[in-house]
Amino acid sequence: MGAVSYPDKKVVDFVAKNMIPVQVRFDEQPIASDFNLRWTPTIITLDMEGKEHHRTVGFLPPEELIPSLLLGIGKAHFDNNEFKEAIESFDKILSGFPGSHSSPEAVYLRGVSIYKETHDTRGLKEACETLQSKYPGSEWAKRASPYNLL
Amino acid sequence: MGIEWKNSLKDAIPDAKAQKKPILLDFFNPG
């Protein structure tokens, strides 16, 4: 990460604009134990209170790191019932990084966020249809499959 | 210029609250 993804200008600009970055050694205590660290690189998205909402383990190239961070930001909003903001983050993944590995989960959580915000089941059905057409092999297509019956 | 990392979560939380931004926490192995 330190040699490839973190020096990338798009990553630098994204982090500067959207996040507060903290970097600690894998063996620093008590934080490593607090977050149950087992391997590096581990990248965790926390909300502004310091609560975890998303983590990835292993190298991510820049074109996967940015959407993964957007997914974390979206999940932090989602978990805090900030569904409009969550949808904005998921939309950025789907417009800017549609081929990324974060996209299927973003489609799923976008649909759930729309449902939570509007109580309209069309958000769930549309998520299911999008996943089956664009990401048919993803686990999120399977998870959304019951919404096809709505 | 690269990412301007903080080295403590305690330092980051007040900035996160003030700027209303989430925190990126990276654990690394210096090798």
N, CA and C atoms of all chains as a GROMACS GRO file, in nm:
protein
  543
    1MET      N    1   0.082  -0.119   0.000
    1MET     CA    2   0.000   0.000   0.000
    1MET      C    3   0.086   0.125   0.000
    2GLY      N    4   0.191   0.121   0.083
    2GLY     CA    5   0.277   0.237   0.098
    2GLY      C    6   0.360   0.267  -0.026
    3ALA      N    7   0.385   0.165  -0.108
    3ALA     CA    8   0.467   0.184  -0.227
    3ALA      C    9   0.385   0.218  -0.351
    4VAL      N   10   0.262   0.174  -0.356
    4VAL     CA   11   0.183   0.188  -0.479
    4VAL      C   12   0.058   0.275  -0.458
    5SER      N   13  -0.029   0.232  -0.369
    5SER     CA   14  -0.162   0.295  -0.363
    5SER      C   15  -0.164   0.426  -0.287
    6TYR      N   16  -0.097   0.431  -0.172
    6TYR     CA   17  -0.103   0.555  -0.094
    6TYR      C   18  -0.033   0.673  -0.161
    7PRO      N   19   0.075   0.652  -0.239
    7PRO     CA   20   0.135   0.767  -0.308
    7PRO      C   21   0.057   0.813  -0.432
    8ASP      N   22  -0.038   0.734  -0.478
    8ASP     CA   23  -0.114   0.768  -0.599
    8ASP      C   24  -0.188   0.900  -0.579
    9LYS      N   25  -0.174   0.989  -0.677
    9LYS     CA   26  -0.231   1.124  -0.660
    9LYS      C   27  -0.382   1.122  -0.640
   10LYS      N   28  -0.451   1.034  -0.712
   10LYS     CA   29  -0.596   1.029  -0.694
   10LYS      C   30  -0.633   0.984  -0.554
   11VAL      N   31  -0.555   0.891  -0.498
   11VAL     CA   32  -0.580   0.845  -0.361
   11VAL      C   33  -0.549   0.958  -0.263
   12VAL      N   34  -0.436   1.024  -0.282
   12VAL     CA   35  -0.397   1.135  -0.194
   12VAL      C   36  -0.507   1.242  -0.193
   13ASP      N   37  -0.554   1.279  -0.312
   13ASP     CA   38  -0.657   1.382  -0.322
   13ASP      C   39  -0.789   1.336  -0.260
   14PHE      N   40  -0.824   1.210  -0.283
   14PHE     CA   41  -0.949   1.158  -0.228
   14PHE      C   42  -0.945   1.160  -0.075
   15VAL      N   43  -0.837   1.111  -0.019
   15VAL     CA   44  -0.827   1.105   0.127
   15VAL      C   45  -0.827   1.246   0.187
   16ALA      N   46  -0.752   1.337   0.125
   16ALA     CA   47  -0.746   1.474   0.177
   16ALA      C   48  -0.884   1.539   0.178
   17LYS      N   49  -0.964   1.510   0.078
   17LYS     CA   50  -1.095   1.574   0.066
   17LYS      C   51  -1.200   1.509   0.156
   18ASN      N   52  -1.187   1.377   0.177
   18ASN     CA   53  -1.300   1.303   0.235
   18ASN      C   54  -1.278   1.239   0.371
   19MET      N   55  -1.152   1.225   0.417
   19MET     CA   56  -1.128   1.145   0.536
   19MET      C   57  -1.019   1.205   0.624
   20ILE      N   58  -1.015   1.160   0.749
   20ILE     CA   59  -0.904   1.192   0.838
   20ILE      C   60  -0.818   1.065   0.846
   21PRO      N   61  -0.696   1.067   0.791
   21PRO     CA   62  -0.617   0.945   0.785
   21PRO      C   63  -0.528   0.924   0.909
   22VAL      N   64  -0.530   0.801   0.958
   22VAL     CA   65  -0.447   0.761   1.073
   22VAL      C   66  -0.372   0.635   1.033
   23GLN      N   67  -0.242   0.634   1.059
   23GLN     CA   68  -0.162   0.515   1.027
   23GLN      C   69  -0.083   0.473   1.150
   24VAL      N   70  -0.099   0.346   1.187
   24VAL     CA   71  -0.028   0.294   1.305
   24VAL      C   72   0.036   0.160   1.272
   25ARG      N   73   0.140   0.126   1.346
   25ARG     CA   74   0.206  -0.002   1.327
   25ARG      C   75   0.114  -0.116   1.370
   26PHE      N   76   0.138  -0.234   1.311
   26PHE     CA   77   0.053  -0.351   1.339
   26PHE      C   78   0.064  -0.397   1.485
   27ASP      N   79   0.175  -0.360   1.551
   27ASP     CA   80   0.198  -0.409   1.687
   27ASP      C   81   0.178  -0.299   1.792
   28GLU      N   82   0.123  -0.186   1.751
   28GLU     CA   83   0.101  -0.080   1.848
   28GLU      C   84  -0.019  -0.112   1.937
   29GLN      N   85   0.005  -0.102   2.066
   29GLN     CA   86  -0.100  -0.133   2.162
   29GLN      C   87  -0.144  -0.008   2.237
   30PRO      N   88  -0.270  -0.002   2.282
   30PRO     CA   89  -0.370  -0.110   2.276
   30PRO      C   90  -0.452  -0.112   2.147
   31ILE      N   91  -0.419  -0.025   2.052
   31ILE     CA   92  -0.510  -0.011   1.937
   31ILE      C   93  -0.517  -0.139   1.853
   32ALA      N   94  -0.404  -0.212   1.839
   32ALA     CA   95  -0.407  -0.334   1.759
   32ALA      C   96  -0.500  -0.438   1.822
   33SER      N   97  -0.497  -0.448   1.952
   33SER     CA   98  -0.589  -0.541   2.021
   33SER      C   99  -0.731  -0.489   2.019
   34ASP      N  100  -0.747  -0.359   2.035
   34ASP     CA  101  -0.881  -0.300   2.034
   34ASP      C  102  -0.954  -0.333   1.904
   35PHE      N  103  -0.877  -0.337   1.793
   35PHE     CA  104  -0.938  -0.363   1.662
   35PHE      C  105  -0.915  -0.506   1.614
   36ASN      N  106  -0.868  -0.592   1.706
   36ASN     CA  107  -0.852  -0.735   1.675
   36ASN      C  108  -0.769  -0.757   1.549
   37LEU      N  109  -0.658  -0.685   1.540
   37LEU     CA  110  -0.574  -0.692   1.421
   37LEU      C  111  -0.502  -0.826   1.411
   38ARG      N  112  -0.505  -0.886   1.289
   38ARG     CA  113  -0.441  -1.015   1.268
   38ARG      C  114  -0.346  -1.014   1.150
   39TRP      N  115  -0.358  -0.917   1.060
   39TRP     CA  116  -0.276  -0.921   0.937
   39TRP      C  117  -0.268  -0.780   0.880
   40THR      N  118  -0.164  -0.755   0.802
   40THR     CA  119  -0.153  -0.626   0.734
   40THR      C  120  -0.139  -0.649   0.584
   41PRO      N  121  -0.178  -0.550   0.503
   41PRO     CA  122  -0.247  -0.429   0.546
   41PRO      C  123  -0.391  -0.454   0.584
   42THR      N  124  -0.434  -0.390   0.690
   42THR     CA  125  -0.576  -0.385   0.728
   42THR      C  126  -0.618  -0.239   0.726
   43ILE      N  127  -0.725  -0.211   0.653
   43ILE     CA  128  -0.774  -0.074   0.637
   43ILE      C  129  -0.917  -0.068   0.690
   44ILE      N  130  -0.939   0.018   0.787
   44ILE     CA  131  -1.069   0.024   0.854
   44ILE      C  132  -1.127   0.164   0.839
   45THR      N  133  -1.257   0.169   0.809
   45THR     CA  134  -1.327   0.298   0.807
   45THR      C  135  -1.404   0.313   0.938
   46LEU      N  136  -1.378   0.424   1.006
   46LEU     CA  137  -1.445   0.455   1.132
   46LEU      C  138  -1.530   0.579   1.112
   47ASP      N  139  -1.637   0.590   1.190
   47ASP     CA  140  -1.710   0.717   1.188
   47ASP      C  141  -1.638   0.818   1.277
   48MET      N  142  -1.694   0.937   1.287
   48MET     CA  143  -1.623   1.044   1.358
   48MET      C  144  -1.618   1.021   1.509
   49GLU      N  145  -1.692   0.919   1.555
   49GLU     CA  146  -1.683   0.880   1.696
   49GLU      C  147  -1.578   0.772   1.719
   50GLY      N  148  -1.522   0.719   1.610
   50GLY     CA  149  -1.422   0.614   1.622
   50GLY      C  150  -1.479   0.473   1.615
   51LYS      N  151  -1.604   0.461   1.572
   51LYS     CA  152  -1.668   0.330   1.564
   51LYS      C  153  -1.647   0.269   1.425
   52GLU      N  154  -1.612   0.140   1.422
   52GLU     CA  155  -1.582   0.073   1.294
   52GLU      C  156  -1.708   0.044   1.213
   53HIS      N  157  -1.696   0.064   1.078
   53HIS     CA  158  -1.807   0.033   0.989
   53HIS      C  159  -1.767  -0.052   0.869
   54HIS      N  160  -1.638  -0.059   0.839
   54HIS     CA  161  -1.595  -0.134   0.720
   54HIS      C  162  -1.447  -0.165   0.735
   55ARG      N  163  -1.406  -0.287   0.693
   55ARG     CA  164  -1.262  -0.316   0.693
   55ARG      C  165  -1.227  -0.404   0.575
   56THR      N  166  -1.104  -0.386   0.527
   56THR     CA  167  -1.050  -0.474   0.424
   56THR      C  168  -0.912  -0.520   0.468
   57VAL      N  169  -0.877  -0.641   0.428
   57VAL     CA  170  -0.746  -0.698   0.458
   57VAL      C  171  -0.680  -0.734   0.326
   58GLY      N  172  -0.554  -0.695   0.310
   58GLY     CA  173  -0.481  -0.726   0.187
   58GLY      C  174  -0.467  -0.605   0.097
   59PHE      N  175  -0.374  -0.617   0.002
   59PHE     CA  176  -0.343  -0.506  -0.088
   59PHE      C  177  -0.462  -0.471  -0.177
   60LEU      N  178  -0.483  -0.342  -0.196
   60LEU     CA  179  -0.580  -0.292  -0.293
   60LEU      C  180  -0.510  -0.190  -0.382
   61PRO      N  181  -0.518  -0.205  -0.515
   61PRO     CA  182  -0.463  -0.103  -0.605
   61PRO      C  183  -0.550   0.023  -0.596
   62PRO      N  184  -0.499   0.136  -0.644
   62PRO     CA  185  -0.576   0.262  -0.631
   62PRO      C  186  -0.717   0.253  -0.684
   63GLU      N  187  -0.735   0.183  -0.797
   63GLU     CA  188  -0.868   0.179  -0.857
   63GLU      C  189  -0.966   0.094  -0.778
   64GLU      N  190  -0.914   0.016  -0.682
   64GLU     CA  191  -1.002  -0.056  -0.589
   64GLU      C  192  -1.007   0.010  -0.452
   65LEU      N  193  -0.897   0.078  -0.415
   65LEU     CA  194  -0.893   0.140  -0.282
   65LEU      C  195  -0.996   0.252  -0.270
   66ILE      N  196  -1.004   0.340  -0.370
   66ILE     CA  197  -1.097   0.453  -0.360
   66ILE      C  198  -1.242   0.405  -0.348
   67PRO      N  199  -1.288   0.314  -0.433
   67PRO     CA  200  -1.426   0.267  -0.412
   67PRO      C  201  -1.445   0.192  -0.282
   68SER      N  202  -1.342   0.124  -0.234
   68SER     CA  203  -1.354   0.057  -0.104
   68SER      C  204  -1.371   0.160   0.008
   69LEU      N  205  -1.297   0.270  -0.002
   69LEU     CA  206  -1.312   0.376   0.099
   69LEU      C  207  -1.450   0.441   0.088
   70LEU      N  208  -1.497   0.461  -0.035
   70LEU     CA  209  -1.632   0.516  -0.053
   70LEU      C  210  -1.737   0.422   0.005
   71LEU      N  211  -1.715   0.292  -0.010
   71LEU     CA  212  -1.808   0.196   0.048
   71LEU      C  213  -1.808   0.208   0.201
   72GLY      N  214  -1.689   0.224   0.257
   72GLY     CA  215  -1.680   0.243   0.402
   72GLY      C  216  -1.751   0.368   0.448
   73ILE      N  217  -1.734   0.477   0.373
   73ILE     CA  218  -1.801   0.603   0.409
   73ILE      C  219  -1.953   0.585   0.399
   74GLY      N  220  -1.996   0.519   0.292
   74GLY     CA  221  -2.139   0.494   0.275
   74GLY      C  222  -2.194   0.408   0.387
   75LYS      N  223  -2.120   0.305   0.427
   75LYS     CA  224  -2.166   0.217   0.534
   75LYS      C  225  -2.170   0.289   0.668
   76ALA      N  226  -2.077   0.382   0.689
   76ALA     CA  227  -2.080   0.461   0.813
   76ALA      C  228  -2.209   0.544   0.817
   77HIS      N  229  -2.244   0.607   0.704
   77HIS     CA  230  -2.370   0.682   0.699
   77HIS      C  231  -2.489   0.588   0.716
   78PHE      N  232  -2.486   0.476   0.646
   78PHE     CA  233  -2.596   0.380   0.652
   78PHE      C  234  -2.621   0.335   0.796
   79ASP      N  235  -2.514   0.297   0.863
   79ASP     CA  236  -2.527   0.247   1.001
   79ASP      C  237  -2.576   0.355   1.097
   80ASN      N  238  -2.555   0.481   1.059
   80ASN     CA  239  -2.601   0.592   1.143
   80ASN      C  240  -2.734   0.651   1.094
   81ASN      N  241  -2.804   0.573   1.010
   81ASN     CA  242  -2.936   0.613   0.958
   81ASN      C  243  -2.932   0.742   0.877
   82GLU      N  244  -2.818   0.770   0.814
   82GLU     CA  245  -2.804   0.887   0.725
   82GLU      C  246  -2.812   0.838   0.580
   83PHE      N  247  -2.934   0.806   0.539
   83PHE     CA  248  -2.950   0.731   0.415
   83PHE      C  249  -2.925   0.815   0.289
   84LYS      N  250  -2.961   0.943   0.291
   84LYS     CA  251  -2.932   1.026   0.174
   84LYS      C  252  -2.782   1.035   0.150
   85GLU      N  253  -2.707   1.056   0.257
   85GLU     CA  254  -2.561   1.063   0.245
   85GLU      C  255  -2.503   0.928   0.204
   86ALA      N  256  -2.560   0.821   0.255
   86ALA     CA  257  -2.514   0.687   0.216
   86ALA      C  258  -2.534   0.666   0.066
   87ILE      N  259  -2.653   0.704   0.017
   87ILE     CA  260  -2.682   0.687  -0.126
   87ILE      C  261  -2.583   0.767  -0.210
   88GLU      N  262  -2.548   0.888  -0.166
   88GLU     CA  263  -2.451   0.969  -0.239
   88GLU      C  264  -2.317   0.896  -0.253
   89SER      N  265  -2.273   0.832  -0.144
   89SER     CA  266  -2.145   0.759  -0.150
   89SER      C  267  -2.156   0.638  -0.242
   90PHE      N  268  -2.265   0.564  -0.232
   90PHE     CA  269  -2.281   0.446  -0.317
   90PHE      C  270  -2.291   0.488  -0.465
   91ASP      N  271  -2.358   0.600  -0.491
   91ASP     CA  272  -2.367   0.649  -0.629
   91ASP      C  273  -2.230   0.685  -0.686
   92LYS      N  274  -2.143   0.740  -0.602
   92LYS     CA  275  -2.008   0.774  -0.650
   92LYS      C  276  -1.931   0.649  -0.691
   93ILE      N  277  -1.952   0.539  -0.618
   93ILE     CA  278  -1.887   0.413  -0.657
   93ILE      C  279  -1.940   0.368  -0.793
   94LEU      N  280  -2.072   0.372  -0.808
   94LEU     CA  281  -2.135   0.316  -0.928
   94LEU      C  282  -2.112   0.402  -1.052
   95SER      N  283  -2.092   0.534  -1.031
   95SER     CA  284  -2.065   0.620  -1.147
   95SER      C  285  -1.916   0.625  -1.180
   96GLY      N  286  -1.832   0.624  -1.076
   96GLY     CA  287  -1.688   0.639  -1.100
   96GLY      C  288  -1.609   0.511  -1.110
   97PHE      N  289  -1.662   0.404  -1.046
   97PHE     CA  290  -1.587   0.278  -1.039
   97PHE      C  291  -1.681   0.159  -1.058
   98PRO      N  292  -1.758   0.159  -1.168
   98PRO     CA  293  -1.860   0.054  -1.183
   98PRO      C  294  -1.803  -0.087  -1.191
   99GLY      N  295  -1.678  -0.099  -1.232
   99GLY     CA  296  -1.618  -0.232  -1.243
   99GLY      C  297  -1.544  -0.277  -1.119
  100SER      N  298  -1.550  -0.199  -1.013
  100SER     CA  299  -1.474  -0.234  -0.894
  100SER      C  300  -1.542  -0.346  -0.815
  101HIS      N  301  -1.465  -0.409  -0.729
  101HIS     CA  302  -1.520  -0.517  -0.647
  101HIS      C  303  -1.614  -0.465  -0.538
  102SER      N  304  -1.612  -0.335  -0.516
  102SER     CA  305  -1.703  -0.276  -0.416
  102SER      C  306  -1.842  -0.250  -0.475
  103SER      N  307  -1.854  -0.254  -0.606
  103SER     CA  308  -1.978  -0.211  -0.669
  103SER      C  309  -2.100  -0.298  -0.634
  104PRO      N  310  -2.090  -0.432  -0.637
  104PRO     CA  311  -2.211  -0.510  -0.605
  104PRO      C  312  -2.266  -0.479  -0.466
  105GLU      N  313  -2.181  -0.468  -0.367
  105GLU     CA  314  -2.230  -0.435  -0.232
  105GLU      C  315  -2.291  -0.295  -0.231
  106ALA      N  316  -2.231  -0.202  -0.309
  106ALA     CA  317  -2.285  -0.066  -0.316
  106ALA      C  318  -2.425  -0.067  -0.376
  107VAL      N  319  -2.446  -0.149  -0.481
  107VAL     CA  320  -2.580  -0.159  -0.540
  107VAL      C  321  -2.680  -0.209  -0.436
  108TYR      N  322  -2.641  -0.313  -0.364
  108TYR     CA  323  -2.729  -0.372  -0.264
  108TYR      C  324  -2.765  -0.270  -0.155
  109LEU      N  325  -2.662  -0.209  -0.098
  109LEU     CA  326  -2.687  -0.116   0.013
  109LEU      C  327  -2.756   0.012  -0.035
  110ARG      N  328  -2.733   0.050  -0.160
  110ARG     CA  329  -2.807   0.164  -0.217
  110ARG      C  330  -2.955   0.132  -0.220
  111GLY      N  331  -2.989   0.012  -0.265
  111GLY     CA  332  -3.130  -0.027  -0.268
  111GLY      C  333  -3.192  -0.029  -0.130
  112VAL      N  334  -3.119  -0.082  -0.033
  112VAL     CA  335  -3.171  -0.085   0.104
  112VAL      C  336  -3.186   0.056   0.158
  113SER      N  337  -3.090   0.143   0.125
  113SER     CA  338  -3.096   0.282   0.172
  113SER      C  339  -3.218   0.354   0.114
  114ILE      N  340  -3.246   0.328  -0.014
  114ILE     CA  341  -3.365   0.389  -0.076
  114ILE      C  342  -3.491   0.341  -0.004
  115TYR      N  343  -3.496   0.211   0.024
  115TYR     CA  344  -3.612   0.157   0.096
  115TYR      C  345  -3.623   0.219   0.235
  116LYS      N  346  -3.512   0.229   0.306
  116LYS     CA  347  -3.515   0.287   0.440
  116LYS      C  348  -3.559   0.434   0.438
  117GLU      N  349  -3.518   0.505   0.332
  117GLU     CA  350  -3.549   0.647   0.322
  117GLU      C  351  -3.694   0.671   0.279
  118THR      N  352  -3.744   0.586   0.189
  118THR     CA  353  -3.875   0.613   0.127
  118THR      C  354  -3.983   0.512   0.165
  119HIS      N  355  -3.943   0.396   0.218
  119HIS     CA  356  -4.036   0.285   0.246
  119HIS      C  357  -4.102   0.235   0.118
  120ASP      N  358  -4.033   0.257   0.006
  120ASP     CA  359  -4.081   0.210  -0.124
  120ASP      C  360  -3.996   0.090  -0.163
  121THR      N  361  -4.061  -0.023  -0.187
  121THR     CA  362  -3.986  -0.146  -0.216
  121THR      C  363  -3.922  -0.146  -0.354
  122ARG      N  364  -3.953  -0.044  -0.435
  122ARG     CA  365  -3.891  -0.042  -0.569
  122ARG      C  366  -3.739  -0.033  -0.561
  123GLY      N  367  -3.688   0.031  -0.458
  123GLY     CA  368  -3.543   0.039  -0.441
  123GLY      C  369  -3.480  -0.098  -0.429
  124LEU      N  370  -3.547  -0.185  -0.355
  124LEU     CA  371  -3.495  -0.321  -0.337
  124LEU      C  372  -3.505  -0.401  -0.466
  125LYS      N  373  -3.619  -0.387  -0.534
  125LYS     CA  374  -3.639  -0.462  -0.659
  125LYS      C  375  -3.540  -0.417  -0.766
  126GLU      N  376  -3.519  -0.285  -0.775
  126GLU     CA  377  -3.423  -0.233  -0.873
  126GLU      C  378  -3.282  -0.280  -0.841
  127ALA      N  379  -3.247  -0.286  -0.713
  127ALA     CA  380  -3.114  -0.336  -0.675
  127ALA      C  381  -3.098  -0.480  -0.719
  128CYS      N  382  -3.201  -0.560  -0.697
  128CYS     CA  383  -3.197  -0.700  -0.739
  128CYS      C  384  -3.178  -0.711  -0.889
  129GLU      N  385  -3.254  -0.632  -0.964
  129GLU     CA  386  -3.246  -0.639  -1.111
  129GLU      C  387  -3.108  -0.592  -1.160
  130THR      N  388  -3.056  -0.486  -1.098
  130THR     CA  389  -2.923  -0.437  -1.138
  130THR      C  390  -2.815  -0.541  -1.108
  131LEU      N  391  -2.825  -0.602  -0.992
  131LEU     CA  392  -2.725  -0.703  -0.955
  131LEU      C  393  -2.732  -0.824  -1.049
  132GLN      N  394  -2.853  -0.864  -1.084
  132GLN     CA  395  -2.866  -0.982  -1.171
  132GLN      C  396  -2.821  -0.953  -1.314
  133SER      N  397  -2.835  -0.826  -1.357
  133SER     CA  398  -2.794  -0.793  -1.494
  133SER      C  399  -2.647  -0.756  -1.504
  134LYS      N  400  -2.596  -0.679  -1.406
  134LYS     CA  401  -2.458  -0.630  -1.416
  134LYS      C  402  -2.357  -0.710  -1.337
  135TYR      N  403  -2.400  -0.772  -1.227
  135TYR     CA  404  -2.307  -0.846  -1.140
  135TYR      C  405  -2.366  -0.982  -1.104
  136PRO      N  406  -2.401  -1.062  -1.206
  136PRO     CA  407  -2.476  -1.185  -1.179
  136PRO      C  408  -2.397  -1.288  -1.098
  137GLY      N  409  -2.263  -1.281  -1.103
  137GLY     CA  410  -2.184  -1.379  -1.030
  137GLY      C  411  -2.151  -1.338  -0.888
  138SER      N  412  -2.195  -1.221  -0.847
  138SER     CA  413  -2.157  -1.171  -0.715
  138SER      C  414  -2.243  -1.232  -0.606
  139GLU      N  415  -2.187  -1.238  -0.486
  139GLU     CA  416  -2.266  -1.289  -0.373
  139GLU      C  417  -2.384  -1.196  -0.345
  140TRP      N  418  -2.370  -1.067  -0.380
  140TRP     CA  419  -2.477  -0.971  -0.351
  140TRP      C  420  -2.596  -0.993  -0.442
  141ALA      N  421  -2.574  -1.048  -0.561
  141ALA     CA  422  -2.687  -1.085  -0.646
  141ALA      C  423  -2.768  -1.195  -0.579
  142LYS      N  424  -2.699  -1.288  -0.517
  142LYS     CA  425  -2.770  -1.396  -0.445
  142LYS      C  426  -2.843  -1.340  -0.324
  143ARG      N  427  -2.776  -1.251  -0.249
  143ARG     CA  428  -2.839  -1.196  -0.129
  143ARG      C  429  -2.964  -1.115  -0.161
  144ALA      N  430  -2.962  -1.051  -0.280
  144ALA     CA  431  -3.076  -0.966  -0.318
  144ALA      C  432  -3.186  -1.045  -0.390
  145SER      N  433  -3.160  -1.170  -0.423
  145SER     CA  434  -3.254  -1.245  -0.508
  145SER      C  435  -3.397  -1.251  -0.452
  146PRO      N  436  -3.420  -1.256  -0.320
  146PRO     CA  437  -3.560  -1.256  -0.273
  146PRO      C  438  -3.637  -1.131  -0.311
  147TYR      N  439  -3.566  -1.020  -0.335
  147TYR     CA  440  -3.636  -0.895  -0.365
  147TYR      C  441  -3.699  -0.898  -0.504
  148ASN      N  442  -3.662  -0.996  -0.584
  148ASN     CA  443  -3.724  -1.012  -0.716
  148ASN      C  444  -3.872  -1.046  -0.704
  149LEU      N  445  -3.911  -1.097  -0.588
  149LEU     CA  446  -4.050  -1.137  -0.566
  149LEU      C  447  -4.138  -1.021  -0.522
  150LEU      N  448  -4.077  -0.906  -0.494
  150LEU     CA  449  -4.153  -0.792  -0.442
  150LEU      C  450  -4.240  -0.731  -0.550
  151MET      N  451   0.299   1.589  -0.274
  151MET     CA  452   0.283   1.564  -0.131
  151MET      C  453   0.191   1.445  -0.110
  152GLY      N  454   0.227   1.358  -0.016
  152GLY     CA  455   0.148   1.238   0.006
  152GLY      C  456   0.039   1.259   0.110
  153ILE      N  457  -0.017   1.148   0.154
  153ILE     CA  458  -0.120   1.152   0.257
  153ILE      C  459  -0.058   1.203   0.387
  154GLU      N  460  -0.126   1.296   0.452
  154GLU     CA  461  -0.076   1.351   0.578
  154GLU      C  462  -0.136   1.272   0.694
  155TRP      N  463  -0.067   1.162   0.727
  155TRP     CA  464  -0.118   1.069   0.829
  155TRP      C  465  -0.106   1.127   0.969
  156LYS      N  466  -0.205   1.102   1.050
  156LYS     CA  467  -0.190   1.119   1.193
  156LYS      C  468  -0.145   0.985   1.249
  157ASN      N  469  -0.082   0.986   1.365
  157ASN     CA  470  -0.034   0.860   1.420
  157ASN      C  471  -0.108   0.817   1.546
  158SER      N  472  -0.225   0.877   1.568
  158SER     CA  473  -0.303   0.844   1.686
  158SER      C  474  -0.450   0.865   1.660
  159LEU      N  475  -0.530   0.769   1.701
  159LEU     CA  476  -0.675   0.784   1.688
  159LEU      C  477  -0.726   0.896   1.778
  160LYS      N  478  -0.662   0.911   1.890
  160LYS     CA  479  -0.704   1.019   1.982
  160LYS      C  480  -0.687   1.156   1.916
  161ASP      N  481  -0.582   1.170   1.835
  161ASP     CA  482  -0.562   1.296   1.764
  161ASP      C  483  -0.663   1.314   1.651
  162ALA      N  484  -0.704   1.202   1.594
  162ALA     CA  485  -0.788   1.210   1.474
  162ALA      C  486  -0.934   1.240   1.506
  163ILE      N  487  -0.984   1.186   1.616
  163ILE     CA  488  -1.128   1.198   1.644
  163ILE      C  489  -1.174   1.344   1.656
  164PRO      N  490  -1.101   1.430   1.727
  164PRO     CA  491  -1.146   1.571   1.731
  164PRO      C  492  -1.150   1.635   1.592
  165ASP      N  493  -1.050   1.605   1.507
  165ASP     CA  494  -1.051   1.659   1.371
  165ASP      C  495  -1.168   1.602   1.291
  166ALA      N  496  -1.194   1.473   1.309
  166ALA     CA  497  -1.305   1.411   1.238
  166ALA      C  498  -1.437   1.477   1.276
  167LYS      N  499  -1.455   1.502   1.404
  167LYS     CA  500  -1.578   1.568   1.450
  167LYS      C  501  -1.587   1.711   1.397
  168ALA      N  502  -1.476   1.782   1.402
  168ALA     CA  503  -1.476   1.922   1.358
  168ALA      C  504  -1.503   1.932   1.209
  169GLN      N  505  -1.445   1.840   1.131
  169GLN     CA  506  -1.459   1.846   0.985
  169GLN      C  507  -1.573   1.758   0.933
  170LYS      N  508  -1.640   1.687   1.026
  170LYS     CA  509  -1.748   1.595   0.988
  170LYS      C  510  -1.703   1.497   0.880
  171LYS      N  511  -1.589   1.436   0.905
  171LYS     CA  512  -1.535   1.337   0.812
  171LYS      C  513  -1.512   1.204   0.883
  172PRO      N  514  -1.529   1.092   0.812
  172PRO     CA  515  -1.493   0.963   0.871
  172PRO      C  516  -1.341   0.948   0.878
  173ILE      N  517  -1.299   0.845   0.948
  173ILE     CA  518  -1.157   0.821   0.970
  173ILE      C  519  -1.111   0.699   0.890
  174LEU      N  520  -0.998   0.714   0.825
  174LEU     CA  521  -0.930   0.601   0.760
  174LEU      C  522  -0.821   0.554   0.854
  175LEU      N  523  -0.835   0.432   0.906
  175LEU     CA  524  -0.736   0.375   0.997
  175LEU      C  525  -0.660   0.265   0.924
  176ASP      N  526  -0.530   0.287   0.905
  176ASP     CA  527  -0.445   0.191   0.834
  176ASP      C  528  -0.345   0.129   0.930
  177PHE      N  529  -0.348  -0.003   0.939
  177PHE     CA  530  -0.246  -0.076   1.014
  177PHE      C  531  -0.140  -0.125   0.914
  178PHE      N  532  -0.015  -0.096   0.942
  178PHE     CA  533   0.089  -0.135   0.849
  178PHE      C  534   0.202  -0.208   0.921
  179ASN      N  535   0.279  -0.281   0.842
  179ASN     CA  536   0.398  -0.350   0.891
  179ASN      C  537   0.518  -0.284   0.827
  180PRO      N  538   0.604  -0.217   0.909
  180PRO     CA  539   0.716  -0.145   0.849
  180PRO      C  540   0.820  -0.238   0.786
  181GLY      N  541   0.806  -0.369   0.807
  181GLY     CA  542   0.894  -0.465   0.740
  181GLY      C  543   1.027  -0.489   0.805
   0.00000   0.00000   0.00000
